[in-house]
Amino acid sequence: MSDTSPITIAFDAMGGDYGPQSTIPGAHMVHKKNPNIRFMIFGDQNKIYPLLSRYKSLEAVSKVIHTDKMIYSDDRPSAALRASKGTSMRMAIEAVQNGEARAVVSSGNTGALMAMAKMILKPLPGIHRPAIASVFPGTKGDTIMLDLGANVLVDAENLVQFAVLGAVFAKAHKNIANPSVGLLNVGSEDTKGPDHVRGAAEILSKVDFPGHYHGFVEGNDIMESVVDVIVTDGYAGNIALKTAEGVGRVTTGFSRMR
């Protein structure tokens, strides 16, 4: 980060498959890389403090807010939302709402996190739906891709909004002024693809947004660093993500066998 002023992150320590056993070491890794970050850690203090005490530099910049309530990975988003009061995830989100923290981080139930954040923090004006984004490593650099599963069905306007979100993210993550944005499609020709993808292409080719529109990209372009941002719906994006994860595991397995 170029800004050296302290940044406070609200951190749901209870999320993920292993809770504090993995989230606290993760926070330590982040703090080593970015010493200007401060943490508000939400969760069960009886599980957090023994782990936090192993990382003195992290402990010095962290405030633990105790709650023994949490959202579980198998909770349905609607049920989790109704029973969310006082949970580590909701309290972390509310810290951002109250201005105590700049961002919230959780590796917990994705559906519940998206639903809760949308209800409490509200989308920015002009953005109707949140999107899940991730950074894919490529041959010439990182590529940001969204949506990866939050919105299975979208229209052209949603894809355009995702392009705006992705471009803004790329500006900060890649430190570039004018990121290139592509739409994931089954071909590069203008006539290819479903209506919502071609509709988004028509809009992006005409409007000003915080990047420049590259055109259509295909699945084999994801790892080739063809563009800075790839935009798609959550259905195709999630399949692409899981495929990449599977290829990574298979490749790792083959390399260990040799």
C-alpha positions in Angstrom: 0.0 0.0 0.0 1.3 3.5 -0.8 -0.7 5.2 1.9 1.1 4.8 5.2 -1.8 6.1 7.4 -3.4 3.5 9.7 -6.3 1.5 8.2 -8.6 -0.4 10.5 -10.1 -3.7 9.2 -13.1 -5.4 10.9 -12.2 -9.1 10.9 -14.6 -12.0 11.4 -12.2 -14.5 13.1 -14.8 -17.3 13.3 -15.3 -17.7 9.5 -14.0 -20.4 7.3 -13.6 -24.2 7.9 -11.1 -23.8 10.8 -12.1 -20.5 12.4 -9.3 -18.7 14.4 -6.8 -21.5 13.8 -6.5 -20.2 10.2 -7.8 -16.7 10.3 -5.5 -15.4 13.0 -2.3 -16.6 11.3 -3.8 -15.1 8.1 -4.2 -11.8 9.8 -0.6 -12.0 10.9 0.6 -12.5 7.3 -1.4 -9.5 6.2 0.0 -7.3 9.0 3.6 -8.4 8.2 3.1 -7.2 4.6 1.1 -4.1 5.6 2.2 -2.8 9.0 -0.2 0.2 8.8 -3.2 -2.1 9.2 -5.1 -2.3 12.5 -7.6 -5.0 13.3 -10.9 -5.2 15.1 -11.2 -8.9 15.6 -14.7 -10.3 16.3 -15.3 -13.7 17.8 -14.9 -16.0 20.7 -12.1 -14.5 22.8 -11.4 -17.8 24.5 -10.4 -19.2 21.1 -8.8 -16.0 19.8 -6.5 -14.9 22.6 -4.3 -18.1 22.9 -3.6 -17.8 19.1 -3.2 -14.1 19.1 -0.6 -14.2 21.9 1.7 -16.1 19.5 2.0 -13.1 17.2 3.0 -10.1 19.4 3.2 -7.6 16.6 -0.4 -8.5 15.5 -1.6 -8.5 19.1 -0.2 -5.0 19.6 -2.4 -3.6 16.8 -5.6 -5.7 17.4 -8.7 -5.1 19.5 -10.8 -8.3 20.3 -14.5 -7.8 20.5 -16.0 -10.9 22.1 -19.1 -12.8 20.9 -19.8 -16.5 21.0 -22.4 -16.3 18.3 -21.4 -17.1 14.7 -22.7 -17.8 11.2 -22.1 -21.4 10.2 -21.0 -22.5 6.7 -24.1 -24.6 6.1 -26.6 -21.9 7.3 -29.0 -20.8 4.5 -28.5 -17.1 3.8 -32.1 -16.2 4.6 -32.0 -18.0 7.9 -28.6 -16.6 8.8 -29.8 -13.1 8.1 -32.8 -13.5 10.5 -30.5 -14.9 13.2 -27.5 -12.7 12.6 -27.8 -10.2 15.5 -24.7 -10.5 17.7 -22.8 -12.8 15.4 -19.1 -12.2 14.6 -19.9 -11.6 11.0 -22.7 -9.1 11.5 -20.8 -7.2 14.2 -17.8 -6.9 11.9 -20.0 -5.5 9.1 -21.6 -3.1 11.6 -18.2 -1.8 12.5 -17.9 -0.5 8.9 -21.4 0.9 9.0 -20.6 2.8 12.2 -17.3 4.2 10.8 -15.1 2.3 13.2 -13.5 0.3 10.4 -12.7 0.9 6.7 -13.4 -2.6 5.4 -14.7 -6.0 6.6 -13.1 -9.3 6.0 -14.7 -12.7 6.5 -14.0 -16.2 5.1 -17.3 -17.4 6.4 -20.6 -18.3 4.7 -20.4 -16.4 1.4 -24.2 -16.2 0.8 -24.8 -14.9 4.3 -21.9 -12.4 4.0 -23.2 -11.0 0.7 -26.8 -10.8 1.9 -25.9 -9.2 5.2 -23.5 -6.7 3.7 -26.1 -5.6 1.1 -28.7 -5.1 3.8 -26.4 -3.3 6.3 -23.9 -1.4 4.1 -26.2 -0.9 1.0 -24.8 -0.9 -2.5 -23.4 2.3 -3.9 -25.7 4.5 -6.0 -26.1 3.0 -9.5 -25.0 -0.5 -8.3 -27.9 -2.8 -7.9 -26.1 -6.1 -7.0 -22.8 -6.9 -5.3 -20.4 -9.2 -7.0 -17.8 -11.7 -5.9 -14.3 -10.9 -7.4 -11.0 -12.7 -7.2 -7.6 -12.3 -8.7 -6.4 -14.9 -11.2 -2.6 -15.3 -11.8 -1.7 -15.0 -15.4 1.3 -15.3 -17.7 1.9 -11.5 -17.7 0.2 -10.4 -14.5 -2.9 -10.7 -12.4 -6.4 -10.6 -13.9 -9.4 -9.6 -11.8 -12.6 -11.6 -12.5 -16.2 -11.0 -11.4 -18.8 -12.2 -10.7 -17.8 -15.6 -9.4 -21.0 -16.8 -7.9 -23.1 -14.1 -6.2 -25.5 -13.6 -9.2 -26.3 -16.6 -11.3 -28.8 -14.7 -13.5 -28.0 -11.2 -14.6 -28.9 -8.7 -17.3 -26.8 -6.4 -19.5 -27.1 -3.6 -17.0 -25.7 -5.8 -14.2 -22.7 -6.7 -16.3 -22.0 -3.1 -17.0 -22.1 -2.3 -13.3 -19.7 -5.2 -12.7 -17.4 -3.7 -15.2 -17.4 -0.4 -13.2 -16.7 -2.3 -10.0 -14.0 -4.4 -11.5 -12.3 -1.4 -13.1 -12.2 0.6 -9.8 -10.8 -2.5 -8.1 -8.1 -2.9 -10.7 -7.1 0.7 -10.4 -6.3 0.1 -6.7 -5.0 -3.4 -6.9 -2.8 -3.1 -10.0 -2.1 0.6 -9.6 -3.1 1.5 -13.1 -4.9 4.5 -14.4 -7.0 3.0 -17.2 -7.6 -0.8 -16.8 -8.8 -2.8 -19.7 -12.1 -4.7 -19.3 -13.3 -7.7 -21.3 -16.6 -9.6 -21.3 -16.3 -13.4 -21.0 -17.9 -15.0 -24.0 -17.9 -18.1 -26.2 -16.2 -16.3 -29.0 -14.6 -13.0 -30.0 -17.0 -12.1 -32.8 -19.7 -9.5 -32.2 -22.5 -11.9 -33.0 -21.5 -14.5 -30.5 -23.0 -15.1 -27.0 -26.3 -14.7 -25.2 -28.4 -11.5 -25.3 -27.2 -10.1 -22.0 -23.6 -10.4 -22.9 -24.0 -8.8 -26.3 -26.2 -6.1 -24.7 -23.5 -5.3 -22.2 -20.9 -5.1 -25.0 -23.0 -2.6 -26.8 -23.3 -0.4 -23.8 -19.7 -0.6 -22.7 -18.5 0.3 -26.2 -20.4 3.6 -26.0 -20.2 4.8 -22.4 -17.5 6.3 -20.3 -16.5 4.3 -17.2 -13.3 4.0 -15.0 -11.5 1.9 -17.6 -11.6 1.0 -21.3 -13.6 -1.7 -23.0 -11.4 -4.3 -24.7 -14.2 -6.5 -26.2 -15.0 -10.2 -25.8 -12.5 -12.6 -24.2 -12.7 -16.4 -24.1 -12.0 -19.0 -21.4 -8.5 -19.6 -22.6 -7.7 -15.9 -22.2 -8.4 -15.9 -18.4 -4.8 -17.0 -17.6 -3.2 -15.2 -20.5 -3.4 -11.7 -18.9 -5.2 -10.5 -22.0 -7.1 -7.8 -20.0 -7.0 -6.4 -16.5 -10.6 -7.3 -15.7 -12.9 -10.0 -17.0 -16.6 -9.6 -16.4 -19.1 -12.4 -16.4 -22.3 -13.6 -14.7 -22.0 -15.7 -11.5 -22.9 -18.9 -13.3 -20.1 -18.9 -15.8 -17.7 -17.2 -13.3 -18.2 -19.9 -10.6 -17.6 -22.7 -13.1 -14.4 -21.0 -14.4 -13.2 -20.6 -10.8 -13.9 -24.2 -9.8 -12.3 -25.4 -13.0 -9.1 -23.4 -12.3 -9.0 -24.7 -8.7 -9.4 -28.3 -10.0 -6.6 -27.9 -12.5 -4.4 -26.5 -9.8 -5.0 -29.5 -7.5 -4.4 -32.0 -10.4 -1.2 -30.2 -11.4 0.0 -30.2 -7.8 -0.8 -33.9 -7.5 1.1 -34.8 -10.7 4.1 -32.8 -9.7 4.3 -34.6 -6.3 4.1 -38.0 -8.0 7.2 -37.3 -10.0 
